[in-house]
Amino acid sequence: MITSLITRDLATGIWYGQTMEITVRIPDALAVCLGSTDDMERRVLETIALEEFKLGHLSKSELKHVLGFEVLDEIDGFLKQHSVFEPYTPADFEREQRALDQLGL
């Protein structure tokens, strides 16, 4: 069962509205591994949101909103905890090196 009444603000890309309820049937052996119902609900939410972020379907700001975090630092910790790191290119390194050079560091 999937029910939803959500909309996306095209200007900001942020989703608003009610939550979606999904019923998923899983084997008892897996349910035992997932813990209590509350733990299971949160773990499933985090798993789906994280996967959507990795696929590029959610921005960091959207991920923050979906998971109910207050500040982006919490998202950074969440991503690090799940071994998801933002790409760091040679251009990023050069930009940071120029900034440090300008500061005399």
Secondary structure by P-SEA (a helix, b strand, c coil): cccccccccccccccccbbbbbbbbbcaaaaaaaccaaaaaaaaaaaaaaaaaaaccccaaaaaaaaccccaaaaaaaaaaacccccccaaaaaaaaaaaaaacc
